[in-house]
Amino acid sequence: MAYVSVNGVTLGYDEHVCRDVPPSRANGRSAVDLPPVVLVHGHPFNRRMWAPQAAALAADGHRVVTADLRGYGESEVVPGVTTLEVFARDTLALLDHLGLERVVLGGLSMGGQIVMDFYRMFPERVCGLLLADTFAAAETPEGRAARHAMADRLLAEGMDAYADEVLDRMVAPYNVTALPQVAADVRAMMRSTPPEGAAAALRGRAERPDYCELLTRVTVPALVVVGRDDAYTPVRDAEAMHRLLPDSTLTVVQGAAHMPNLERPAEFNAAFRAFLTRVCGTTGHYGATGEYATVRPGED
């Protein structure tokens, strides 16, 4: 765990690096040839939600960075309104601090929208995009009102009741039973989030712009991933982004809801590794541009 001051706030982050990677794990490349991977967490979580991916990709030789967004985890809490642009500029400042010129940038849910906003402003810093369980459309008037109402509620009541209410939408109901440790970890992350930080992000997301036109202009490869049973961002939202992106692969993970990276980490990691192989320009286990893949538990 390390800390850095960027844009007037202190952020906590982890760097995951495996120094001794067998050539077979890195597709014959050295670690310096592999693109760094920066992963942005969703709401109301923290950097720990990416633990299975950070460990797997670091073991492959990638330099992986996971950070707590301002207002979340170990990072400084800033009340008020935090827009997606603010989060994206914090991410840029972290990349500059770490000396990362171009990265594969990935995010889940709100994290995916931060990734899109980052690409809107700083496309030259991105060599690949991971958009997981997210959507590109602008906020609706009803959604805007709901986010402000939820922000008010979290400030008044705290996170515990909210975490209990939404657990079986973050994690599929059958996985709450079948994967009790995953469910417990997800609940713990939500409960530990500072209400002031969560409320500020909700108010910022209420002003979210439309990224659909932006996606048509993306010039790097993209991987779109979604849990088959995601109620927050259904498969149709992922399919819509897949159609807009010029060079994308869509993977639908069976047996998962809003957090397939935790509910089905092996399947999620297999899709991500295949995508990274393509970004690296090597042959590997990946489909052609425009592939639509359904990944079931146990498949590689």
ZIJORA-V272320 format. One record per residue. N is the residue number from 0. RES is the residue in three letters. PSI is psi in whole degrees, -180 to 180 (none if undefined). NEAR is the number of other ideal C-beta (glycine too) atoms within 10 Angstrom. Layout:
BEGIN
n->N res->RES psi->PSI near->NEAR
n->N res->RES psi->PSI near->NEAR
END
This chain:
BEGIN
n->0 res->MET psi->131 near->10
n->1 res->ALA psi->165 near->12
n->2 res->TYR psi->149 near->12
n->3 res->VAL psi->145 near->17
n->4 res->SER psi->120 near->11
n->5 res->VAL psi->136 near->19
n->6 res->ASN psi->36 near->13
n->7 res->GLY psi->5 near->9
n->8 res->VAL psi->160 near->18
n->9 res->THR psi->125 near->13
n->10 res->LEU psi->141 near->25
n->11 res->GLY psi->140 near->19
n->12 res->TYR psi->162 near->20
n->13 res->ASP psi->143 near->17
n->14 res->GLU psi->131 near->15
n->15 res->HIS psi->116 near->20
n->16 res->VAL psi->131 near->13
n->17 res->CYS psi->118 near->18
n->18 res->ARG psi->-33 near->7
n->19 res->ASP psi->92 near->7
n->20 res->VAL psi->121 near->18
n->21 res->PRO psi->142 near->10
n->22 res->PRO psi->-33 near->10
n->23 res->SER psi->-30 near->8
n->24 res->ARG psi->-24 near->15
n->25 res->ALA psi->19 near->19
n->26 res->ASN psi->36 near->17
n->27 res->GLY psi->1 near->9
n->28 res->ARG psi->157 near->16
n->29 res->SER psi->162 near->10
n->30 res->ALA psi->-32 near->17
n->31 res->VAL psi->-19 near->7
n->32 res->ASP psi->-13 near->13
n->33 res->LEU psi->139 near->20
n->34 res->PRO psi->139 near->18
n->35 res->PRO psi->152 near->22
n->36 res->VAL psi->127 near->27
n->37 res->VAL psi->125 near->27
n->38 res->LEU psi->130 near->27
n->39 res->VAL psi->124 near->28
n->40 res->HIS psi->167 near->24
n->41 res->GLY psi->-175 near->27
n->42 res->HIS psi->137 near->19
n->43 res->PRO psi->71 near->27
n->44 res->PHE psi->-157 near->27
n->45 res->ASN psi->-176 near->22
n->46 res->ARG psi->-24 near->25
n->47 res->ARG psi->-17 near->18
n->48 res->MET psi->-18 near->24
n->49 res->TRP psi->11 near->28
n->50 res->ALA psi->-46 near->16
n->51 res->PRO psi->-35 near->16
n->52 res->GLN psi->-42 near->26
n->53 res->ALA psi->-44 near->21
n->54 res->ALA psi->-44 near->14
n->55 res->ALA psi->-45 near->20
n->56 res->LEU psi->-35 near->24
n->57 res->ALA psi->-38 near->19
n->58 res->ALA psi->-24 near->15
n->59 res->ASP psi->-10 near->23
n->60 res->GLY psi->-3 near->22
n->61 res->HIS psi->146 near->26
n->62 res->ARG psi->118 near->20
n->63 res->VAL psi->130 near->24
n->64 res->VAL psi->128 near->25
n->65 res->THR psi->132 near->23
n->66 res->ALA psi->154 near->28
n->67 res->ASP psi->124 near->24
n->68 res->LEU psi->156 near->27
n->69 res->ARG psi->134 near->23
n->70 res->GLY psi->-3 near->27
n->71 res->TYR psi->155 near->28
n->72 res->GLY psi->-129 near->24
n->73 res->GLU psi->2 near->17
n->74 res->SER psi->162 near->24
n->75 res->GLU psi->140 near->17
n->76 res->VAL psi->128 near->15
n->77 res->VAL psi->107 near->18
n->78 res->PRO psi->171 near->14
n->79 res->GLY psi->-119 near->10
n->80 res->VAL psi->126 near->16
n->81 res->THR psi->110 near->24
n->82 res->THR psi->165 near->19
n->83 res->LEU psi->-34 near->23
n->84 res->GLU psi->-39 near->16
n->85 res->VAL psi->-46 near->21
n->86 res->PHE psi->-42 near->25
n->87 res->ALA psi->-40 near->23
n->88 res->ARG psi->-33 near->17
n->89 res->ASP psi->-40 near->24
n->90 res->THR psi->-42 near->27
n->91 res->LEU psi->-45 near->16
n->92 res->ALA psi->-36 near->16
n->93 res->LEU psi->-42 near->18
n->94 res->LEU psi->-43 near->22
n->95 res->ASP psi->-43 near->13
n->96 res->HIS psi->-38 near->14
n->97 res->LEU psi->-3 near->17
n->98 res->GLY psi->32 near->7
n->99 res->LEU psi->112 near->18
n->100 res->GLU psi->-50 near->10
n->101 res->ARG psi->138 near->14
n->102 res->VAL psi->160 near->23
n->103 res->VAL psi->120 near->26
n->104 res->LEU psi->125 near->32
n->105 res->GLY psi->152 near->25
n->106 res->GLY psi->155 near->28
n->107 res->LEU psi->133 near->31
n->108 res->SER psi->-120 near->25
n->109 res->MET psi->-36 near->23
n->110 res->GLY psi->-37 near->28
n->111 res->GLY psi->-35 near->27
n->112 res->GLN psi->-34 near->26
n->113 res->ILE psi->-41 near->27
n->114 res->VAL psi->-43 near->29
n->115 res->MET psi->-40 near->26
n->116 res->ASP psi->-37 near->23
n->117 res->PHE psi->-47 near->27
n->118 res->TYR psi->-35 near->24
n->119 res->ARG psi->-41 near->16
n->120 res->MET psi->-34 near->12
n->121 res->PHE psi->56 near->15
n->122 res->PRO psi->-28 near->14
n->123 res->GLU psi->-12 near->10
n->124 res->ARG psi->4 near->18
n->125 res->VAL psi->133 near->21
n->126 res->CYS psi->-2 near->16
n->127 res->GLY psi->152 near->21
n->128 res->LEU psi->134 near->28
n->129 res->LEU psi->120 near->29
n->130 res->LEU psi->105 near->33
n->131 res->ALA psi->127 near->32
n->132 res->ASP psi->55 near->28
n->133 res->THR psi->180 near->28
n->134 res->PHE psi->158 near->22
n->135 res->ALA psi->-12 near->21
n->136 res->ALA psi->154 near->14
n->137 res->ALA psi->159 near->13
n->138 res->GLU psi->142 near->17
n->139 res->THR psi->162 near->9
n->140 res->PRO psi->-39 near->8
n->141 res->GLU psi->-42 near->8
n->142 res->GLY psi->-38 near->14
n->143 res->ARG psi->-46 near->16
n->144 res->ALA psi->-40 near->12
n->145 res->ALA psi->-38 near->14
n->146 res->ARG psi->-40 near->20
n->147 res->HIS psi->-39 near->14
n->148 res->ALA psi->-41 near->12
n->149 res->MET psi->-38 near->16
n->150 res->ALA psi->-46 near->22
n->151 res->ASP psi->-42 near->13
n->152 res->ARG psi->-44 near->15
n->153 res->LEU psi->-39 near->21
n->154 res->LEU psi->-34 near->15
n->155 res->ALA psi->-37 near->9
n->156 res->GLU psi->-18 near->11
n->157 res->GLY psi->-173 near->15
n->158 res->MET psi->-18 near->18
n->159 res->ASP psi->-52 near->11
n->160 res->ALA psi->-41 near->12
n->161 res->TYR psi->-46 near->19
n->162 res->ALA psi->-43 near->19
n->163 res->ASP psi->-37 near->12
n->164 res->GLU psi->-40 near->10
n->165 res->VAL psi->-1 near->17
n->166 res->LEU psi->-45 near->16
n->167 res->ASP psi->11 near->16
n->168 res->ARG psi->-34 near->15
n->169 res->MET psi->-48 near->28
n->170 res->VAL psi->135 near->28
n->171 res->ALA psi->142 near->25
n->172 res->PRO psi->-40 near->13
n->173 res->TYR psi->-26 near->13
n->174 res->ASN psi->-25 near->23
n->175 res->VAL psi->-37 near->19
n->176 res->THR psi->-47 near->11
n->177 res->ALA psi->-27 near->13
n->178 res->LEU psi->68 near->19
n->179 res->PRO psi->-33 near->10
n->180 res->GLN psi->-39 near->8
n->181 res->VAL psi->-47 near->18
n->182 res->ALA psi->-41 near->22
n->183 res->ALA psi->-40 near->13
n->184 res->ASP psi->-41 near->18
n->185 res->VAL psi->-45 near->24
n->186 res->ARG psi->-43 near->19
n->187 res->ALA psi->-41 near->12
n->188 res->MET psi->-45 near->23
n->189 res->MET psi->-45 near->22
n->190 res->ARG psi->-29 near->15
n->191 res->SER psi->-8 near->15
n->192 res->THR psi->131 near->25
n->193 res->PRO psi->127 near->20
n->194 res->PRO psi->-35 near->20
n->195 res->GLU psi->-40 near->16
n->196 res->GLY psi->-43 near->25
n->197 res->ALA psi->-42 near->25
n->198 res->ALA psi->-41 near->25
n->199 res->ALA psi->-40 near->23
n->200 res->ALA psi->-40 near->29
n->201 res->LEU psi->-42 near->24
n->202 res->ARG psi->-36 near->20
n->203 res->GLY psi->-41 near->21
n->204 res->ARG psi->-26 near->22
n->205 res->ALA psi->-22 near->20
n->206 res->GLU psi->18 near->14
n->207 res->ARG psi->132 near->21
n->208 res->PRO psi->178 near->18
n->209 res->ASP psi->128 near->11
n->210 res->TYR psi->7 near->25
n->211 res->CYS psi->-47 near->16
n->212 res->GLU psi->-37 near->10
n->213 res->LEU psi->-43 near->17
n->214 res->LEU psi->-30 near->23
n->215 res->THR psi->-16 near->11
n->216 res->ARG psi->8 near->12
n->217 res->VAL psi->131 near->22
n->218 res->THR psi->8 near->10
n->219 res->VAL psi->160 near->18
n->220 res->PRO psi->149 near->21
n->221 res->ALA psi->145 near->25
n->222 res->LEU psi->124 near->26
n->223 res->VAL psi->124 near->29
n->224 res->VAL psi->142 near->28
n->225 res->VAL psi->144 near->29
n->226 res->GLY psi->137 near->30
n->227 res->ARG psi->-35 near->18
n->228 res->ASP psi->29 near->21
n->229 res->ASP psi->117 near->25
n->230 res->ALA psi->-26 near->13
n->231 res->TYR psi->-48 near->17
n->232 res->THR psi->86 near->21
n->233 res->PRO psi->167 near->16
n->234 res->VAL psi->-36 near->16
n->235 res->ARG psi->-32 near->9
n->236 res->ASP psi->-41 near->18
n->237 res->ALA psi->-41 near->25
n->238 res->GLU psi->-38 near->15
n->239 res->ALA psi->-44 near->17
n->240 res->MET psi->-41 near->26
n->241 res->HIS psi->-42 near->22
n->242 res->ARG psi->-32 near->14
n->243 res->LEU psi->-35 near->19
n->244 res->LEU psi->132 near->25
n->245 res->PRO psi->-31 near->14
n->246 res->ASP psi->87 near->14
n->247 res->SER psi->156 near->24
n->248 res->THR psi->136 near->23
n->249 res->LEU psi->125 near->24
n->250 res->THR psi->123 near->25
n->251 res->VAL psi->120 near->21
n->252 res->VAL psi->116 near->29
n->253 res->GLN psi->152 near->16
n->254 res->GLY psi->30 near->20
n->255 res->ALA psi->158 near->28
n->256 res->ALA psi->-116 near->25
n->257 res->HIS psi->-12 near->26
n->258 res->MET psi->63 near->29
n->259 res->PRO psi->-24 near->29
n->260 res->ASN psi->-25 near->27
n->261 res->LEU psi->-34 near->27
n->262 res->GLU psi->-38 near->27
n->263 res->ARG psi->67 near->28
n->264 res->PRO psi->-36 near->20
n->265 res->ALA psi->-43 near->13
n->266 res->GLU psi->-41 near->25
n->267 res->PHE psi->-47 near->26
n->268 res->ASN psi->-37 near->18
n->269 res->ALA psi->-44 near->19
n->270 res->ALA psi->-41 near->26
n->271 res->PHE psi->-42 near->25
n->272 res->ARG psi->-41 near->20
n->273 res->ALA psi->-42 near->19
n->274 res->PHE psi->-45 near->26
n->275 res->LEU psi->-34 near->24
n->276 res->THR psi->-42 near->16
n->277 res->ARG psi->-40 near->20
n->278 res->VAL psi->-38 near->19
n->279 res->CYS psi->-11 near->19
n->280 res->GLY psi->21 near->8
n->281 res->THR psi->162 near->14
n->282 res->THR psi->149 near->9
n->283 res->GLY psi->-167 near->12
n->284 res->HIS psi->81 near->11
n->285 res->TYR psi->161 near->20
n->286 res->GLY psi->173 near->15
n->287 res->ALA psi->165 near->7
n->288 res->THR psi->134 near->12
n->289 res->GLY psi->6 near->13
n->290 res->GLU psi->143 near->14
n->291 res->TYR psi->114 near->14
n->292 res->ALA psi->138 near->16
n->293 res->THR psi->122 near->13
n->294 res->VAL psi->126 near->22
n->295 res->ARG psi->151 near->12
n->296 res->PRO psi->130 near->12
n->297 res->GLY psi->-15 near->10
n->298 res->GLU psi->150 near->13
n->299 res->ASP psi->none near->10
END
